[in-house]
Amino acid sequence: MASTDVATQVLDFIRNPEGKDFNTLALAVFAYQFRSNLPYQRFCLARGQTPETVTRWQDIPAVPTVAFKELDLTCGPPEKIFLTSGTTRGQEKRGRHLMPNLNLYHASALTHFAACLLPDGQRLRMLALIPSPDVLPTSSLTQMAEWIMRELGAQGSEYFIDATGVHLEAFADAVVRAQLAGTPVCILALTSALVAFFDWCEAHGRHFALPWGSRVMDTGGNKGKGRVISQNGVLLSCWKYLKVAGYYCVNEYGMTEMASQFYDNVLRNRFRQSNEPRYKIGPPWVRTLVVNPEILAEVPLGRTGLLRHFDLANCGSVMAIQTDDLGHTTGAGFEIIGRIPGAETRGCALMLDEFLAAQ
């Protein structure tokens, strides 16, 4: 099957997943990646796993995220290259995700964001405590935020982080304008920038009351030099300083190596009148397994282990991604606990050794 045929099928799945068979398309994507991505092909051959022997999506060989720091894993010339932050192994060992088809990332990012942050069909003004692509052109997050601002945001959507820094007073002024106008807004924020705003509010004795229907998406965890607070702390602070209720606060979990994202289910649940507890949900074109950190075999449902994602939108690179993130399945999704501290896990380190040896 040609690359355009596979990508077209994946794009069709993203736009209309109803009635589609994930396993059949996942195997087609695997066959295409085996044929077109030579480093991945060598890895699969060394394991004796080929399109002729693999019959379930669960058995498609996964690549550790750290492998993206060692080799260019792509099925064709990239339309754009995204780089990881380089926070764990230094700037000289940044992972590279080469995307031959930005249409898949674009469709995946906008479709699932709309499902989880705009389930009521609102078109809201976006206030972004996230840099624009002009500031960080190699960031997959800034690219996603730009698409959201431009295509899902209302007129007046704006950024509050630029090359000179984070502009918290200007952000506060925008919040005041929304409060006075009675018009709900959607805040897109790095968690660290949102915490910096909370600290600014506390230091200046400021509290706001955004109009009902306003919502907050935070992402990236508490990276950087700022104060670290728990996710519950973020929710409590959103209510204290912005008067945005917890069920209108959605945390995003994503990574440079994946074209799809995961979000808390709470806002979508509210408009479905569901009382399910908060956990992360992926889109229909993604599946997640939890595996043992030592031997990387699937663990029983509900048991804690490492998250392994299978993302059809990664059609142009590697669909099966083995992370260092700890979590467990729950409901129709999973809860993420954090990362195993220190260096890569033993299982992932051995997988990387195996991957590099196959080259």
N, C-alpha and C positions, 0 to 999 in steps of 0.2 A: 504494500500500500504506500503511495507517495506521501511525502510530508504534508502537502496541501490537503490531501484527503483526510489524514488523521487530524490535523489542526481544525479543519472544517467540522468534522464530527464532534470534536471536543467543544468548539464554539457553539454548536447547535445544542449540545448537552447542557452547557452553562445557561443558555438562553431559554431552554425548555426541557428541564430534566424529567418531567412527568413521563412515565412509561419507558424510560431508557434503562438499559441494563449496564450497571457500572462495571461488572466483571468482564463482559465482552469488550467494552471499550478500553478498559485498563490493560487487557492482554494485547489489544491492537497497538496501544501506545507503547507497551513494553517491547513488542516486536519491532516497532519503528525505532525506538531508542537503542535497542540491541544492534540494529543494522547501521545506525547513523552516528552513534556516539562511541567512538573506538575505545577510549579508556574504560567506559562502562562495559562495553562488550568483552574486553579482556578480563575484567573482574567477574562477570557472569560466567565466562568460559572456565575460569579457574575454579569456580564453585560448582561447575557442572549444571548450571541453571540456564536454560535457553528457552526461546519461545516454543520449542518442540517438547520440552519437559515440564514447563510451568503451566498449570491449568486454573489456578486460583489467584486472584489479586493479592491475597495474603502472602503468597510465596514469591512474589516478585522481589528480586534482590534489592535491598535498600543500601544507600550510600550514606556514610556518616557526614554530617554537615562540615566537619573539619576537612574533608576531602576537597571541598570547594576552595580551600586555601592552598592546595597543592597542585591541582590540575584544572584546566578549562574544560568543564563538562557541558558540552553543547552539541546539538545535532546539526548545526549549520552556522553560517556567519551571523553574528549577533546584530540585531537592530538597536539594542542598547545593552550596556554593561552596568550592573549595579554592584556596589561594593559594600561589604559588611563594615561595621563600625570599627573593628580592630581593637576592641576593648579587652579581649581576653588573652591574645597572643601578640599584641603590639601592632602598630600601623604597618610594619613590613610584612605581616602575615595576614592580610585582609582577604577574606573570601571574595570570590568573583562569581556572580551569577550572570552568565551570558544568555540573553533572551533573544532568540531569532524571530519571535512573533509577539510583539507588544499587544496585539489585539486580544490575546488570551488573558494577559495580566489585566488589561483595561476592563474587559467584560467581567472577569472574576471579581476584581476589587470593587467595582461599582455595584454589581448585582447583590453581593452578600452584605455590603455596607448598607444598602437601601433596605434590605430585609431585616437587618438587626437594629439600625439606628433610625430609619424612617418607615416603620411598618404602618404608620397612619397616613402615608403618602404626602406628608408635609414637605414643602420646599422652604427651608429655613436659611436665614443668614448665618454663614459659618464664621466663627471667630477662632482663628488658628494660633495656638501657642506651639506651632510646629514651623520649622524653617520652610521657605519656598525652595523649589528646585534651582532657582538662581543662586541660592546660598549653598545648597548641598546637591549639586547636579547628579551625583552618583548614588544617591540614597533612594531605595525603592519606596520608603515611607513618604518622602517628600513628593515623589511622583504620584503616589496614590492620593495624597492629600490635595495635590493640584487638580487631579481629575475630579475629586469630590467637590472641591470649591467651585470649579468651573462649570460642572455639568449637573450637580445636584444642589448647589447652594443658590440662595436668592441673591438679588442685587445688593451690593454693599458688603459682601463677604470679603474679609481681609486678614492679612498676616500680622502678627505682632512679634515675630522674631526675624531679624535681618542680620546682615553682616556685622552690624555694630553691637548686636546683643539682643536681650529680651526686654521688651518695652511694656513693663507691667502697668505703669500709670496710664498709658494709652489704651491698654486692654481694659483697665478699670473704667476708663471714660466710655468705652464702647459698651460695657456692661450697663453703665448708668443710662446711656441713651436707649438701650433696649428696654430697660426697666421703665423709663418714663414713657416710651412709646407703647408699652404693653404688648410688644411683639416678641414671641419666643425666638430663641436663637439656639444654635448647636455649637458647642465648644469642642474643638479638636485640639488635644493637648498631649505633649510629652508629659508623662507622669511627673518627672522632675520639675518641669516648668510649671505645672499645676501646683505642686507643693510649694514652689518658690512664690507663686501668687498668694497662696494661703498664708505663708509667712509674712508677706508684704501686708496683707490685710490685718493680720494680728499686730504687726509693728505700728501700723497707722490707724488702728482702731476702726477699720472699715468693714462694713457688712452690707451685702446687697440682697435683693429679692428679685430674681429674674422672673419673668412672666411664666405662668403655668404652661407646660408643654415644652419648655426649654430642656435641653439635654446635654450631657457631657460624655465625650469619648476620650479616655486616656489610654496611652500606649507607651511601651518601652520600659515599664518597670521603673524602679528608682535608681537609674544609672546616673553616673556623673558625681559631682562633688556636693550636691545638695543634701538636705536632711532626708532620711529614709523613713517612710511611714508605711504601715500595712495597707492592704486594699480596703479593709474596714475603716481605717483612718482616713483614706481618701473619700469614702462615701460619707462619713460623718462630717468632714470638712466641706464637702460640696453642699450639704444641707446648712451647715453653720454660716458659711460665708456667701453662698449663692442662692440658698433656698431651693436647690434642685434635689428632689427626693431620690433615694437610692435606686428605685426602680427606673429612673430616668438617667442613671449613670452606668455606662457600659465600658468595660475594659476590653481592649483589643490585644490579641496575642498573634504575632506574626514573625516572620524571619525573612531575611534577604534571599535565602535559598528557596523560598516558596513563592509562587504567584498567587496563592490564596491565603486568606486570613481566618481567624477564629474570633468570635465575640461572645460576651456574656449574653445569656438568653433572656434577661429580665424584661427588657423593653418590648421585645417581640411577644413574650408571654403575656404582658399586660394587655396587649391589643388582641390576644387570642383568648383572654379570660382564663389563663392557666395559672395555677398556683405552684408550679414546679419550683424547686429551689434553684439558686443561681449556679450555673456552670457554663463552660465554654461549648459553643456549637460551631461546627464547620458547615460549609455549603454542601449540597448534594453531590458535587463532583470531587469530594474529598472523603477519604476514610482514614481512621486512626486506630492503630493497635498499641497496646502496652506490652512491653517486653522486659524480660529479666535483665538487669544491668550487667550481669556476669556472662551469661551464655546467649543473650539476645533472643531467647525463645519466648513466645507469647505466654503471658501469665493469665490466670483465671480472672473473670470479670470482677472488677472492684479492687483487685490487688494492685498495689503501687509498683510502678516500674518506669522505664523510659518510654517516651512517646515516639512512635514511628508513624509518619504521615504518608499517605498516598494521594497525590494531587494531580488530577488530570490536566489542570491548567499549566503544569510544568512539562507539557508535551515536548517543548523544544530543548529540554535539558535532561533532568532525571526526575521521574515521577515519584520514586520511593525514597524518602528522606528519613534517616535515623538521627534523632536529636539527642542531646544531653539533658533534656528537660524531664523532670520527674512529674508523674501524675497518675491518675487512675480513672477508669471509666465510671460514668454515672449517667443514668437516664439515657438520652440520645446523644450524649457528648462525653466530656471529661472535665475533671478538675486538674489544674496545674498547680503543683506544690512548689516548684522552684527548680534549680539546677543542682546536680551533684557537686558539692564544693571541691575546689582544687582543680587538678588537671582533668583531661578527658577520662571517662570511665574506662575500666579495664576492658569491658566488652567492646566499646567504641574504639579504644586504642588498638585492640587486636584486629578489629574490622579495618581500620585504617592501614595497619601493617599489611593485612591481606590485600587490600586494594592496591597499595603501592607496589607490593611484590608482583602483582599480576601485570604491572606495566613494564 
